[in-house]
Amino acid sequence: MCCLVQLEIGGTLPMATHIPGLELFPLRTATAESISRILTQEIFTRWGITDYILSDRGSQFLSSIFQATCKTWNMSQKLTSAYHPQTNLTERVNRTLKTMIASFVGSQHKQWDKHLPEFRFALNSAVHESTGVTPAELNLCGPLRGPLDVVLQPQDAVPDSAVYSKISQLNDLKAFVSKNLSLARKRQKSNYDKHRRDMSFEKKDRVWLRAHPMSKAEKSFTAKLAPKWQGPYRILQQTGSLNYEVVLEDSGEDHRNVHISRLKPCYPTAEDMDELQRHQLQGIFEEETEVEEFFGFQTTATQCSPTSMVLLATAKPRLIHQIARWR
């Protein structure tokens, strides 16, 4: 059975999840060494060695140390696209966890990890919107019994002595989860398609790249006032169904592999069109033979002022597209 470990570094709140259960581990520094140690000593000894690991493109996961850990345990490593972490399911858990910590920590920010065990229990015993069951039920074939259950349980309650097959229960649970996941995917697809634009690019297309600047107080730089797009870039090749390799057009540097959601077409500006017209006019007056054929007499480029050109926009490609008014 294929199992998945997902990693996500949320600021100074490192966490790792083991689907379908959640594990939380506080770390002083989120280094490749500390993450590898948690995986080896905590995750793998409790759940077994995973088949592959999915993470973002943080420096910890791209380091040779972490890659060596994956190689040692014969695990393949999968990375999300830059600034497009939708494939990593821990992204939503991170937001929920930060909200929970902020609600309990108060002014004691150094004790943010004090209630992690309680948070883990709450998240593992909460009904998942997509599956319709709790992560604990998927792991343990039954719900976790919490403090509230103890308080609400009648004192004379008789334990249920009915004997049932765990295998049958698990199969029913899988069918229930599969149905709910199918409905959730349809709902999520419908919501996503409302804002989706069908778009594709070809090799050498000019595009803008969505920027993600960071504010720098020491340089008086505010990210909110910075341009939202940078470039233009050129498309080098398509590296996946939704990913492209791009390069900065002016310098030929800054190679990146980006998701299509961060790209938009780069159309010619008014300055680009003026430059194109200047090149076209220069080419026209260099072809003196063609000019002579059109006007019926000898002309040169020095006889005409560029400011006295009038565009005719004729559809005949080999005819001159300008009338020169002689000075």
N, C-alpha and C positions, 0 to 999 in steps of 0.2 A: 504493500500500500504506500503510495507516494504521500509524503508529508512535506509541509512547507514551513520554513522559518522566515519571517519577515523582520527586517531591521529598519528602524527609523530613529534618527537623532533629532530630538526636538529641543533646540537650544541647549540648556544644561540639564535636560531631563531625559537621559538615555533610556530606551526601553526596547524590549524584544518581544515579539508575539509568536506563539506557536499555535497555528490554526488547528482546531477550532477553539483553543483555550488561550488565555492571556497570561503572560509572565512579565513582571516588573522588577527591575534591578537598578538601584541607585548607584551611580558612579561619580567619583570626584572629577575624573577627566575621561572624556569619551575618546580614548585612543584605540588604535588597532589592537594593542596588547591586551587592554582591559576587556574589550568586546570579545576577543578570541578566548580569553580566560573564562568569561561568563558562559560562552557557548560550550566550552569543553567541560567545565566543572559543574555547571548548573543545568543547562538545557539538555545536553546529550545524555547525561547520567540519569535524567528524569524521564525523558521522552524518547531517547534513542537518537541516532545520527540521522539527520535529514538528507533528502536527495539533492536538494538545491536551495540556495539562499537568494532571496530577492531584497534588494536594498536600493537606496538612492545613490547618487554619485558623490557622496561625501569622501573627503580625503582618507578617512579611516578605512573605507571599503575598497578604495583603489590602491592602497598601500601594498607593498610586497609581503608584509607580515600577514595581513588578512588573506591575501591570495594564497600564501603558503599554508595557512590553516585550512582553507577550502581544499587545497590539493592533498594535504595530509589525510583528511577524512573523506576524500574522494567525493566531494560535493561540487556541483557546478554552480557558478555565480551568475545571477541575472541582475541587470541594472536598469533602473527606470530612465526615461528620457529626461534631459536637463529641464528643470522648471515645469515638469509635467508628470507629477507623481501619482496620477490616478490609478496606476496598476498596483500601487502599494496600499493594501487595505488598512495599514496602521495610521494613515493620514487622518482619518476621521477619529480614530481612537485617541490620537495625540491631542486633538482639540478638546475632546470630552475630558481627558485626564487633566489637562491644564486648567480647565474650568473647575474641576473638583478640587485640585490642589489650591487654587486661588481662594476658594470658598472656605478652606479649613486653615490655611497657613497664617492668616491675619498679618500681624507685623513681624512674626518670627520667620523671616524668609530663609534662614539657615536650617530650619527644621522642616523643609518642604517634603522630605522623604519619610517623615514620622508615620504617616497614615497610609503608606503604600500598600501594606497587606490588606487593609480594609477596602481601599480603592480596587484592588485586584479582585477581591471577593465580590464587590458590587458589580463590576463589569462582567465577571464570569457568570453571575447569577441573573443578569438582566436579559430580557427577551430581545433578541436581535430582530431588527425591522425586516430584514430580507429573509432570514430563515424561519422566523416565527417561533423559535425556541431559544433557550439560553445556551451559551457555549459549554457550560457544565453538562447539560443534558446530552450534547453530542459526544462529549468525552466519557461520561460516566453512566450513560443510559438512564439518567434520573436527575432531578433538580437538587441543588444544594439546599440543605436545611439551615436556615439562618436564624438569628436572634428573634426576628419578628414571628417566625413560625413557632418558636418555643412559647412566646407570649400568647399567641392566639390559639394554640392547640388546647382543646378541652382536657381537663385533668383526668377524666375517666375514658379518654379515647382509647379504643382497642386497636392495636396495630393490625393493619391489613395482612391477613394470612394467606391471601390468594396466591397460588403458585402460577407463575406465567413464564413463558420462555423469553430469556433475555435476547436471544437471536431474533425471535419474532418481533419483539418490541423494537429492536434496533432497525429491523427492516421497515417496519411501519414508520419509524421516525425518519429514516432516510427518504422514504417516499413523500412524507409530509414536507420535509425540508426541500427536496427537489422541486416540488410543486410551488412552494413559496419563493424559491430562488428564481424559478422561471417567470413568475408574476413580477417579481422585483426587477428582473432584467428588462422586461417589457416596459415597466413603468419608468425605469431609469433611462431607457433608450428613447422613450417618448419625450421625456423632459430634456434630454440632451439634443434631440433632433430639432427642437424648437429654435435653438440658437446655432445650429450647425450650418455651415456653408460648404457645399461641394466644391472642392478646389484641388488642383494638382498642378505640378510644375514640371517643366522640361529642362534638360541640360542647357546651361548658359542663360537661363531666365534670370532677370534682375528682380530681387526681392528685398523687402525691409525685414529686419529681425527685431522682434519684441525685446526691449531693453528691460533689465532689472537692476537699476542703479541703487546704490546704498548711500545714505546721507553720511557726510563727513564734516563734523563740526569744526575740526581744526582747519579745514580748507573752505569753510563757509559754503558748503555744497549741500543743497536740499534735494533729496530724491524726488519729492513731489513736483518740483519745478523743472526737473530734467526732461529731455525729450523722451517720449515713450517708445520711439523706434530708432534704430541705428542702422547704418549702412550707407549706400546700398551694397548688398552681397550678390554673388553669382552662384547659381546652382551648379555643383560639380557632378553629383550623381544622386540617385535615390537609393538609400541604404536599407529601406524597409517599406512596408505598405504605407506608413505614415511618417517616415523619417527621411530627412535629406541631409546631405553633406554640403555645406556652403563655405564660401571663402570671401573675404573682403575684397570688393572690386578694385579699389584704388591701389592697394599694396600687394594683393595676392597672398596676404597672410591671414591669421586668425581663422584657421580651419575649425569648423564646428559641425557636430552631428546633432540636429535639432528636430523637434516634432513640428509637423505642419501647422499646428495651432499657433505657433510663434512666428509664422511667416505671413506676409501679405505681398501682393504684386507691387513692384516699383514701376510706376508709369512715368513717362518723360515729363519733365517740368517745362515751364515757359522758357527758362534759360537753355534747357536741352534742345528745344525746338529752334530757338534762335541760332544756337551753335550748328545745328543740322542744316538750317537754311544757308548759313555762311559757307559751310562746306559745299553745299549744292551749287551756290552761286559761283564759288571759286572754280569748281569743276566745269561749269557751263562756259565761262569765259576763257578757260584754257583750251577748249575745243573750238578754235577759230574757224575751222572748216565748216562745222555744223552751224555756227552763228552766221557765216557768210551765206550758206544755203538758205537760211530762214529769212534774212533781211535783204539779200540780193546784192550786198556790197561788203567790202572788207571792213572788219571791226577789230578792235583790240580791247583787252580788259581795262587799259588805262584811259580809254575814251569815255568811260561810263562811271558815274558815281553810284556806289552801292545804296545810297539813300534815295536814289531816284527809281528804284525797282518797284514794279507793280506785279503781284502774283496773279496769274490767270487761272491756276489750278486746272489745266487742261487734262483730259483723260488719255491723250496720246503720249506714250512714254518717250518717244524719240524726238519730239518737238521741243523747242525752247519754251520754258514756262514763265518767261519774263519778257516784258517790252521795255526797252531802254529808251529813256527820254534824253536826247543828247543835250549836253550843256552848250 
